[in-house]
Amino acid sequence: MVAGVCYCYGMVGNNRSDVVQVQLYRSKGITGMRLYSPDAHALSALRNSGISLMIDVRGTDKLSYLDASGSNASGWVRTNVQAYHGLTIKYIDAGN
């Protein structure tokens, strides 16, 4: 028995339309998704979509930067979470 299915948001490729991708995901009843980096275009397109997100911090260099000070971590949250009203962010992944 499968308890749930997770979808990863595709961010590689050309001619991608974030709005069209989100419409496709919603039409398929997708309610949860993972972003492997806090991509501004994807985050904007996912606003008010009803899709819950898991966002990766992305990379050990970024993780070291966030760990160096509370203000670095707070700045990351302001830039990549709080700036996107209308998102449902359930998890922030800071590792692999």
C-alpha positions in Angstrom: 0.0 0.0 0.0 1.3 3.5 -0.9 0.7 6.1 1.7 1.5 9.0 -0.6 3.3 10.1 -3.7 5.7 13.0 -3.9 6.4 15.0 -7.0 9.6 16.9 -7.8 9.2 20.2 -9.6 11.2 20.1 -12.9 13.5 23.0 -13.2 15.9 21.8 -15.9 15.1 22.5 -19.6 14.3 25.3 -21.9 11.0 26.8 -22.9 9.5 25.8 -19.5 6.4 27.6 -18.3 6.1 27.6 -14.6 2.4 28.6 -14.7 1.6 25.8 -17.2 3.5 23.3 -15.0 1.5 24.3 -11.9 -1.8 24.1 -13.8 -0.8 20.6 -14.9 0.1 19.5 -11.4 -3.2 20.9 -10.0 -5.2 19.2 -12.8 -3.7 15.9 -11.7 -4.6 16.4 -8.1 -1.1 16.8 -6.9 -1.1 18.3 -3.4 2.6 18.0 -2.4 5.9 18.7 -4.1 9.6 19.1 -3.6 11.8 21.9 -5.0 15.5 21.1 -5.0 16.3 24.7 -4.8 14.3 27.9 -3.9 13.7 28.9 -7.6 12.0 32.3 -7.7 10.0 31.6 -10.8 8.7 28.3 -9.4 7.9 29.8 -6.0 6.0 32.6 -7.6 4.0 30.2 -9.9 3.1 28.0 -6.9 1.6 30.9 -4.9 -2.0 30.1 -3.9 -1.9 26.8 -5.8 -2.8 24.7 -2.7 0.3 22.6 -3.3 2.3 22.0 -0.1 6.1 22.3 -0.6 9.4 20.9 0.7 12.2 23.3 -0.3 15.9 22.2 -0.3 18.5 24.7 1.0 20.7 23.4 -1.9 24.4 22.6 -1.5 26.8 22.2 1.4 28.3 25.6 0.7 24.9 27.2 1.4 24.4 25.0 4.4 27.7 26.2 5.8 26.7 29.8 5.2 23.4 29.3 7.0 25.1 27.6 9.9 27.7 30.4 10.3 25.2 32.8 11.9 21.6 33.3 12.8 21.3 36.4 10.7 22.4 34.4 7.6 19.7 31.8 8.3 17.1 34.5 9.0 18.0 36.2 5.7 17.6 33.0 3.8 14.1 32.5 5.3 13.2 36.1 4.5 14.3 35.8 0.9 13.1 32.3 0.1 10.1 31.7 2.3 8.6 34.9 3.7 8.8 36.8 0.4 6.4 34.4 -1.2 3.0 34.9 0.4 0.4 32.4 -0.5 2.7 29.3 -0.3 2.3 26.4 2.0 5.8 25.3 3.0 5.7 22.2 5.1 9.4 21.4 5.2 12.8 23.0 4.6 15.5 20.4 3.8 19.0 21.3 4.9 20.9 18.2 3.9 20.7 15.1 1.7 
